[in-house]
Amino acid sequence: MKFVLDAEQRMFGETLHKLLAEAGTAEAVRVWGGGETAPGRALWSSIAEAGVFALAVPEEHGGAGPLPVELVTAMEVLGRHAVPGPIVETLAAAELLGRAGGAAAAGWLPKIAEGEALVSLALPPSVPYALDGDAADLVLIASGGGVQEAAADERPVCDSLDPARRLFRVAPGKTLADGDDARAAIDAAYDLGVLMCAAQQAGLGRALLDVSVEYAKTRKQFGRPIGEFQAIKHHLAGAMVELEFARPLLFGAALAYGTPEFRRDVSAAKVAASAASYATAKVALQVHGAIGYTDEYDPSLWIRKARVLHSAWGSPADHRARVIAAL
């Protein structure tokens, strides 16, 4: 089956890409890791104005969604630019609150749609740790079959390989929802978060491939651009094939939203996107050599993020097990 975005979806992705290409996201990533969130919040507002967060919020709460195909399109672009902040977590929280309902949904979902609220979310298996707990306006934790508001520690638990992904220990507080409906909402939020993370990985991998191809055209060795050497060509071509094979699984999973196959398909997409982005990061590091390690070189931020996202929202082994269980 061939998946083709329509003209409006392609324009949405292209507009978002142009917006972020001019926004200086690499510097926002660097200062976010040091606790300076103002540039990241400015990016967040621009993304919200483009309608990204509204795609995950139901219409009755001021959104336009859930629209999973458009969300995958957006997250590919955001991954390509390595936008900092708990974006996947906020989108997953919108799914959770939308399904759980109640006063919390009515109060927070309009703010999420407008980009006024950054939400961090601790779901199994990451409980009791939440991403960017200090920067979030709301922290949610799912434990014991219920959803609670949570408070984050003042400091991250450890230094992260990716400076823009800091984990904080969180403690549950006020219960917002529990029972069977809450458990179903938690499962749905996790599945959407997995898909959003996979789409982010696919975009990240594509960015690393593009910058590696350009570097291979200009970096010379033995009097020739290294891109002319067959070994380099093979590595880059292999990375491109893996990334291209992952994309249909992403959009196939998006189209399965709301069906019994969604859980299985998002796991298949996460396995493929994790493998493709991680392999592309290794190729990028091999092509760039030592410069790929340097903090001053922007692609080093992308390379490190690829490693961290490889196991975020469930490891490849976890998701292979879910696929096998569904067969």
C-alpha positions in Angstrom: 0.0 0.0 0.0 1.3 3.5 -0.9 0.7 6.3 1.6 0.6 9.8 0.1 -0.1 13.0 2.0 -2.6 15.3 0.4 -1.7 18.8 -0.7 -2.9 20.4 2.5 -0.9 18.0 4.7 2.2 18.5 2.6 1.9 22.3 2.9 1.4 22.1 6.6 4.7 20.1 7.0 6.6 22.4 4.6 5.3 25.6 6.4 6.3 24.2 9.8 9.7 23.2 8.4 10.3 26.7 7.1 9.2 28.2 10.4 11.7 26.1 12.4 14.5 26.5 9.9 14.6 30.2 10.6 14.1 29.9 14.4 17.6 28.8 15.6 16.6 25.7 17.4 20.1 24.5 18.1 20.8 27.4 20.4 17.4 26.8 22.1 18.4 23.2 22.7 21.7 24.2 24.3 20.3 26.7 26.7 17.3 24.5 27.6 19.7 22.0 29.0 21.1 24.7 31.3 17.6 25.5 32.6 17.0 28.6 30.4 13.6 27.9 28.9 12.7 31.2 27.3 13.9 30.5 23.8 12.3 27.0 23.9 9.0 28.6 25.1 9.2 31.0 22.2 9.5 28.1 19.8 6.6 26.4 21.6 4.4 29.4 21.0 5.3 29.5 17.3 4.5 25.8 17.0 1.2 26.3 18.8 0.3 29.2 16.4 0.9 26.8 13.5 -1.7 24.5 15.1 0.4 21.6 16.2 -1.0 21.1 19.7 -4.6 21.7 18.6 -4.2 18.5 16.5 -4.3 16.4 19.6 -7.1 18.2 21.4 -10.7 17.4 20.8 -12.9 20.0 19.1 -15.1 20.5 22.2 -12.0 21.7 24.1 -10.8 24.2 21.5 -8.8 21.8 19.3 -9.0 20.3 15.9 -8.4 16.7 16.7 -7.3 14.1 17.3 -5.8 14.0 13.8 -3.1 11.3 13.9 -1.8 11.7 10.3 -1.3 15.4 10.7 0.4 14.8 14.1 2.9 12.4 12.6 3.6 14.9 9.8 4.2 17.6 12.5 6.3 15.4 14.7 8.6 14.4 11.8 9.3 18.1 11.3 9.8 18.8 15.0 12.2 15.8 15.2 14.1 17.1 12.2 14.7 20.3 14.0 15.2 18.7 17.5 12.8 21.1 19.1 13.3 21.0 22.9 10.7 20.4 25.6 8.1 17.8 26.5 6.3 17.9 23.2 5.5 14.2 22.9 4.5 14.2 26.6 2.1 17.2 26.0 0.5 15.5 23.0 0.1 12.2 25.0 -1.3 14.2 27.9 -3.9 15.7 25.6 -5.0 12.2 24.6 -5.1 11.2 28.3 -7.1 14.2 29.5 -9.4 14.1 26.5 -10.4 10.5 27.2 -10.5 10.8 31.0 -12.7 13.9 30.9 -13.7 15.8 34.0 -12.7 19.2 35.3 -9.0 18.7 34.6 -9.7 18.2 30.9 -11.9 21.3 30.7 -9.3 23.4 32.4 -6.1 22.2 30.7 -7.0 21.1 27.2 -7.8 24.6 25.9 -4.4 25.7 27.3 -2.6 22.9 25.6 -4.3 23.7 22.3 -3.2 27.4 22.5 0.3 26.5 23.5 -0.1 28.0 27.0 0.7 24.8 28.8 3.7 22.5 28.7 2.7 19.2 30.2 5.0 16.4 31.4 3.8 12.9 31.8 5.1 10.0 33.7 3.6 6.7 32.4 4.8 3.1 32.9 7.5 2.0 32.5 9.1 5.5 33.2 7.3 6.1 36.5 8.3 7.9 38.7 10.4 10.0 36.3 9.0 12.7 34.1 10.7 14.7 31.4 11.4 18.4 32.1 9.5 18.4 35.3 10.9 21.8 36.3 9.8 23.5 33.1 6.3 22.0 32.8 3.2 23.9 33.8 1.5 20.6 34.7 3.0 17.2 35.6 0.8 14.1 35.5 1.7 10.7 36.7 -0.1 7.4 36.1 0.2 5.0 39.0 -2.0 2.4 40.6 -4.5 2.6 37.7 -5.2 6.3 38.3 -4.1 9.7 37.1 -2.7 12.2 39.5 -1.2 15.6 39.5 2.5 15.4 40.5 5.2 17.5 41.9 8.8 17.3 40.5 12.0 17.5 42.4 14.1 20.7 42.0 17.0 18.9 40.3 17.2 16.2 37.6 18.1 12.8 38.7 21.3 12.8 36.6 23.0 14.4 33.6 21.5 13.4 30.3 23.3 12.4 27.2 20.9 14.8 25.5 21.1 18.1 27.3 17.5 19.0 26.3 16.1 15.8 27.9 16.3 16.0 31.7 14.4 13.5 33.8 13.0 14.5 37.2 11.7 12.3 40.0 8.0 13.1 40.6 5.6 12.3 43.5 1.9 11.8 43.0 -0.6 14.2 44.5 -4.2 15.0 43.8 -6.1 12.3 41.9 -7.7 13.4 38.7 -9.2 10.2 37.4 -9.3 6.5 38.4 -11.1 3.3 37.6 -11.5 1.5 34.2 -11.9 4.7 32.2 -8.7 6.1 33.6 -6.8 2.9 32.8 -8.1 3.0 29.2 -7.1 6.6 28.9 -3.6 5.8 30.2 -3.2 3.0 27.6 -4.4 5.3 24.8 -2.0 8.1 25.9 0.9 5.7 25.9 0.1 4.4 22.4 -0.1 7.9 21.0 3.1 8.9 22.8 4.9 5.9 21.2 3.7 7.0 17.8 4.8 10.6 18.3 8.2 9.5 19.6 8.6 7.3 16.5 7.7 10.1 14.2 10.2 12.4 16.0 12.9 9.7 15.5 12.2 9.5 11.8 12.5 13.2 11.4 15.7 13.3 13.4 17.2 10.5 11.3 16.4 12.4 8.1 18.1 15.5 9.4 21.2 13.5 10.2 21.2 11.9 6.8 20.9 15.2 5.0 23.7 16.9 7.0 25.9 13.9 6.5 25.3 13.9 2.7 26.2 17.6 2.5 29.3 17.1 4.6 30.4 14.2 2.5 30.2 16.4 -0.6 32.6 19.0 0.9 35.0 17.1 3.1 38.0 16.0 1.1 40.5 13.2 1.7 43.2 12.1 -0.7 42.2 15.1 -2.9 38.6 13.9 -3.4 35.3 14.5 -1.6 34.7 11.6 0.7 31.2 11.2 -0.7 32.9 9.8 -3.9 34.2 6.8 -2.0 32.0 3.7 -2.4 32.1 2.7 1.3 30.7 6.1 2.3 28.0 5.9 -0.4 26.9 2.5 0.8 26.6 3.6 4.4 24.5 6.6 3.5 22.4 4.6 1.1 21.7 2.0 3.8 20.6 4.7 6.2 18.3 6.2 3.6 16.7 2.8 2.9 16.1 2.2 6.7 14.5 5.6 7.1 12.3 5.2 4.0 11.1 1.7 5.2 10.1 3.2 8.6 7.8 5.9 7.2 5.0 3.7 5.8 4.8 2.0 9.2 4.4 5.4 10.9 1.6 6.5 8.6 0.0 3.0 8.6 -0.1 3.3 12.4 -1.6 6.7 12.2 -4.4 5.4 9.9 -5.0 2.6 12.4 -5.8 5.1 15.2 -9.1 4.1 16.9 -8.9 0.5 15.8 -7.8 -2.7 17.7 -4.6 -2.8 15.5 -3.4 0.6 16.7 -1.4 -0.8 19.6 0.3 -3.3 17.5 1.0 -0.9 14.6 2.5 1.8 16.8 4.9 -0.7 18.3 6.0 -1.9 14.8 6.6 1.8 13.9 8.6 2.4 17.0 10.9 -0.6 16.4 11.5 0.5 12.8 12.0 4.2 13.6 14.3 3.4 16.5 16.5 1.1 14.4 16.6 3.6 11.5 17.4 6.7 13.5 20.0 5.0 15.6 21.7 3.5 12.6 21.7 6.9 10.8 23.2 8.5 13.9 26.1 6.0 13.8 26.6 6.6 10.1 26.6 10.4 10.7 29.2 10.0 13.3 31.4 7.8 11.1 31.1 10.3 8.2 31.8 13.3 10.3 34.6 11.8 12.3 35.8 13.6 15.4 33.9 16.8 14.7 30.7 14.8 15.3 31.5 14.7 19.0 32.0 18.4 19.5 29.4 20.4 21.4 29.8 23.4 19.1 28.8 21.4 16.1 25.0 21.3 15.8 24.6 17.8 14.5 26.2 16.5 17.7 23.0 17.5 19.5 21.0 15.4 17.0 23.3 12.4 17.3 23.0 12.4 21.1 19.2 12.7 20.9 19.0 9.7 18.6 20.6 7.6 21.3 18.3 8.8 24.0 15.1 8.4 22.0 16.1 4.8 21.0 14.8 3.6 24.4 12.3 6.4 25.2 8.7 5.4 25.3 9.7 1.7 25.5 12.7 -0.1 24.3 12.8 -1.9 20.9 12.6 -5.2 22.8 9.5 -4.0 24.6 7.8 -3.1 21.4 8.8 -6.3 19.6 7.2 -8.2 22.4 4.0 -6.2 22.0 3.9 -6.9 18.2 4.5 -10.7 18.8 1.8 -10.8 21.4 -0.7 -9.2 19.0 0.0 -11.7 16.2 
